[in-house]
Amino acid sequence: MTKKIFPKKLVNVPNYHFVGDGKGGWIKVPGRIKFTLDLKEHGPAEAEAHRIMLSATRLDGYRRSVIEKRLAAFVQAYLDLREYLHTPLGDIPLRVDNAQIQNLWHTFLIVGRELIDEIGSIIHICFSLQQSITGLNKKKMESLRKIIEQASRKITGLEPLTACLDEHQEIIENFVALRNRDKTKRDTLIDFPLISETGTPSGGLIANRETGFSFDFVIFVEKSYLSLIDFTKRILGVS
């Protein structure tokens, strides 16, 4: 005779619960209390964003959590794209041409633009400027430069902001313009990169037909990621 073994319940919850009777006592009521558990995953992207925000010296309050979420999303988008580009597709070099890399590139542009917009919206807070700015496209950058020029006559400490813009303005403007073009046309990834049998990506071409900007795809992904991270750190005052 074979003995059947049934799995034990992990949690044995009775089909009733207690509620207060308003007099300091308890009343037994039929039915279980319904509840849910929320699981918050803290992966590499969240860890990197949190590490950066811990060192931020120019921003306080609730905006820190908003920036941290945008930053984590951008880091994750980069990690996803980078992982795909560094994964061999076979035992010979192959050129990628599929919907997956298009979607990864599209997401990278979306969340990067969202981060740029958030950072743009706090520049006036971080550097005690009277006027706020958002978007940081080419026109907004010009407006920001004028605001800095006018404010520098009354306050000090704007040199780090000017230096930051000098270094990152061009790539940020091109990134925003690429995102705008990709949002409407989805035609910014012109040629697809080559992935070697060892997982080394190379080449590919991104372009913006509206502005005439073009760049090596693999190089631009790395360069724009590092630029936006450094831009974020310097605006927040991360040493």
C-alpha positions as CSV (number, residue, x, y, z in Angstrom):
1,M,0.0,0.0,0.0
2,T,1.4,3.4,-1.0
3,K,1.1,6.2,1.5
4,K,0.0,9.5,0.0
5,I,1.9,12.5,1.2
6,F,0.1,15.9,1.0
7,P,2.0,19.2,1.2
8,K,1.5,21.1,4.4
9,K,0.1,24.6,4.2
10,L,2.7,27.3,4.7
11,V,0.2,29.6,6.6
12,N,-2.9,28.2,8.2
13,V,-5.4,31.2,8.5
14,P,-8.7,30.6,10.2
15,N,-11.8,31.8,8.3
16,Y,-12.6,34.6,10.8
17,H,-11.0,37.7,12.3
18,F,-11.6,40.0,15.3
19,V,-12.7,43.6,15.3
20,G,-13.1,46.0,18.2
21,D,-16.5,46.3,19.9
22,G,-16.0,49.9,20.9
23,K,-15.8,49.0,24.6
24,G,-12.3,47.7,24.8
25,G,-13.2,44.2,23.8
26,W,-13.2,42.1,20.6
27,I,-15.9,40.6,18.5
28,K,-15.3,37.5,16.3
29,V,-16.3,38.2,12.7
30,P,-16.6,35.6,9.9
31,G,-14.2,35.9,7.0
32,R,-10.5,36.3,6.6
33,I,-8.8,39.7,6.5
34,K,-7.6,40.4,3.0
35,F,-4.1,41.9,2.5
36,T,-1.4,42.0,-0.1
37,L,2.4,42.2,0.0
38,D,4.4,44.7,-2.0
39,L,7.9,43.6,-3.2
40,K,10.3,46.3,-4.0
41,E,13.3,45.0,-5.9
42,H,16.6,46.8,-5.4
43,G,18.8,45.9,-8.3
44,P,22.0,47.4,-9.7
45,A,20.2,50.3,-11.4
46,E,18.4,51.3,-8.1
47,A,21.7,50.8,-6.2
48,E,23.6,53.1,-8.5
49,A,20.9,55.8,-8.5
50,H,20.7,55.6,-4.7
51,R,24.5,55.9,-4.3
52,I,24.5,59.0,-6.4
53,M,21.6,60.6,-4.6
54,L,23.3,59.9,-1.2
55,S,26.1,62.2,-2.2
56,A,24.0,65.0,-3.7
57,T,24.6,68.3,-1.8
58,R,22.5,70.7,-3.7
59,L,19.0,69.2,-3.5
60,D,16.7,68.4,-0.5
61,G,13.1,67.4,-0.1
62,Y,10.7,65.3,-2.1
63,R,12.4,66.1,-5.5
64,R,15.3,63.8,-4.5
65,S,13.0,60.7,-4.8
66,V,11.7,61.8,-8.2
67,I,15.3,62.3,-9.5
68,E,16.3,59.0,-8.0
69,K,13.5,57.2,-9.9
70,R,14.3,58.8,-13.2
71,L,18.0,58.1,-12.7
72,A,17.4,54.4,-11.9
73,A,15.2,54.1,-15.0
74,F,17.9,55.6,-17.2
75,V,20.6,53.3,-15.7
76,Q,18.4,50.3,-16.2
77,A,17.7,51.2,-19.8
78,Y,21.4,51.5,-20.5
79,L,22.2,48.2,-18.7
80,D,19.5,46.4,-20.8
81,L,20.8,47.9,-24.1
82,R,24.4,47.2,-23.1
83,E,23.7,43.6,-22.1
84,Y,22.0,43.0,-25.5
85,L,24.9,44.5,-27.4
86,H,27.5,42.4,-25.5
87,T,25.7,39.1,-25.9
88,P,27.0,36.9,-28.7
89,L,24.4,35.9,-31.3
90,G,26.4,33.0,-32.7
91,D,29.9,31.7,-33.4
92,I,30.5,34.4,-36.1
93,P,30.1,38.1,-36.1
94,L,26.5,39.0,-36.8
95,R,24.7,42.3,-37.6
96,V,21.7,43.0,-35.4
97,D,18.5,43.9,-37.2
98,N,15.4,43.2,-35.2
99,A,12.6,44.8,-33.2
100,Q,14.3,44.2,-29.9
101,I,17.2,46.5,-30.4
102,Q,14.9,49.1,-31.8
103,N,12.8,48.9,-28.7
104,L,15.8,49.0,-26.4
105,W,17.1,52.1,-28.2
106,H,13.7,53.7,-28.1
107,T,13.4,53.2,-24.3
108,F,17.0,54.5,-23.8
109,L,16.0,57.7,-25.5
110,I,12.7,58.0,-23.6
111,V,14.0,57.6,-20.1
112,G,17.1,59.7,-20.9
113,R,14.9,62.5,-22.0
114,E,12.8,62.2,-18.9
115,L,16.0,62.4,-16.8
116,I,17.1,65.5,-18.7
117,D,13.8,67.2,-18.1
118,E,13.8,66.5,-14.4
119,I,17.4,67.8,-14.0
120,G,16.5,70.8,-16.0
121,S,13.6,71.6,-13.7
122,I,15.8,71.7,-10.6
123,I,18.8,73.7,-11.9
124,H,17.4,76.9,-10.5
125,I,17.0,75.2,-7.1
126,C,20.5,73.8,-7.1
127,F,22.1,77.1,-8.1
128,S,19.8,79.6,-6.4
129,L,18.5,81.1,-9.7
130,Q,15.3,83.1,-9.7
131,Q,14.0,81.7,-13.0
132,S,13.3,78.0,-13.6
133,I,13.9,76.2,-16.9
134,T,12.6,72.9,-18.3
135,G,13.3,70.7,-21.3
136,L,16.8,71.6,-22.0
137,N,16.5,71.5,-25.8
138,K,18.5,73.9,-27.9
139,K,16.2,76.9,-27.2
140,K,15.9,76.2,-23.5
141,M,19.7,75.9,-23.3
142,E,20.0,79.4,-24.8
143,S,17.5,80.7,-22.3
144,L,19.4,79.1,-19.5
145,R,22.7,80.7,-20.6
146,K,21.0,84.1,-20.5
147,I,19.6,83.5,-17.1
148,I,23.1,82.5,-15.8
149,E,24.6,85.6,-17.4
150,Q,22.1,87.9,-15.8
151,A,22.3,86.1,-12.4
152,S,26.1,86.2,-12.3
153,R,25.9,90.0,-11.9
154,K,24.2,89.5,-8.5
155,I,25.3,86.1,-7.1
156,T,28.4,84.0,-7.1
157,G,29.0,80.3,-7.4
158,L,27.7,79.8,-11.0
159,E,31.0,78.8,-12.5
160,P,30.5,75.1,-12.0
161,L,27.2,75.3,-13.8
162,T,28.7,77.1,-16.7
163,A,31.6,74.6,-16.9
164,C,29.1,71.7,-16.8
165,L,27.1,73.2,-19.7
166,D,30.2,73.9,-21.7
167,E,31.1,70.2,-21.5
168,H,27.7,68.5,-21.9
169,Q,25.4,71.0,-23.8
170,E,26.1,69.7,-27.3
171,I,25.4,66.0,-26.5
172,I,22.4,66.8,-24.4
173,E,20.9,68.9,-27.3
174,N,21.6,66.1,-29.8
175,F,20.1,63.5,-27.4
176,V,16.9,65.6,-26.9
177,A,16.6,66.2,-30.7
178,L,17.1,62.4,-31.4
179,R,14.4,61.6,-28.9
180,N,12.0,64.1,-30.5
181,R,12.6,62.6,-33.9
182,D,12.4,59.0,-32.7
183,K,9.1,59.8,-31.0
184,T,7.4,60.8,-34.2
185,K,9.3,58.9,-36.9
186,R,11.1,56.0,-35.3
187,D,13.9,56.3,-37.9
188,T,17.0,57.4,-35.9
189,L,18.7,54.0,-35.9
190,I,19.9,53.9,-39.5
191,D,22.4,51.0,-39.6
192,F,22.5,48.2,-37.0
193,P,25.7,47.4,-35.0
194,L,27.8,44.3,-35.5
195,I,28.2,41.9,-32.5
196,S,31.3,39.7,-32.6
197,E,31.3,36.0,-31.5
198,T,32.9,37.2,-28.2
199,G,30.2,39.7,-27.5
200,T,32.0,42.9,-28.6
201,P,29.7,45.4,-30.4
202,S,30.9,47.8,-33.0
203,G,29.5,50.2,-35.6
204,G,25.9,50.9,-36.4
205,L,24.7,54.4,-37.2
206,I,22.2,56.8,-35.6
207,A,21.1,59.9,-37.4
208,N,18.7,62.8,-37.2
209,R,17.4,63.8,-40.6
210,E,16.0,67.1,-39.2
211,T,19.3,68.4,-37.8
212,G,21.9,66.5,-39.9
213,F,23.4,64.9,-36.8
214,S,24.9,61.4,-37.2
215,F,27.1,59.3,-35.0
216,D,28.5,55.8,-34.5
217,F,25.7,53.9,-32.7
218,V,27.8,51.9,-30.2
219,I,30.0,54.9,-29.3
220,F,27.0,57.2,-28.9
221,V,25.3,54.9,-26.5
222,E,28.3,54.9,-24.2
223,K,29.2,58.5,-24.7
224,S,25.7,59.8,-24.1
225,Y,25.2,57.6,-21.0
226,L,28.4,58.8,-19.4
227,S,27.6,62.4,-20.3
228,L,24.1,62.4,-18.8
229,I,25.3,60.7,-15.6
230,D,28.1,63.2,-15.2
231,F,25.8,66.1,-16.0
232,T,23.3,64.8,-13.3
233,K,26.1,64.4,-10.7
234,R,27.5,67.9,-11.3
235,I,24.1,69.6,-11.1
236,L,23.3,67.8,-7.9
237,G,26.8,68.6,-6.4
238,V,28.1,65.0,-6.3
239,S,31.8,65.1,-6.0
